Amino acid sequence: MPGASKASSAYATFRREREKVEMLFTHLTSILKLDRLHLS
């Protein structure tokens, strides 16, 4: 099937980027939780 490898590599890139975004989001939420603890 032509173009299948291109699609799968694009999907792999998308998954990698999504993992990065999720890690960043988790990091930011933990920082926000710490900030809230300091404020209270």
C-alpha positions, 0 to 999 in steps of 0.5 A: 500500500503506497503511502502507508509508511509515510502515514505510520511515521507521521503517526509515530511523530504525533504520538511522540509529540503527544507524550511530550505535551502530556509530560509537560502538562503533568509537570505544570500541574504539579508545579501549580499544586506546589504553588497552591500549597505554598500560598495556603 
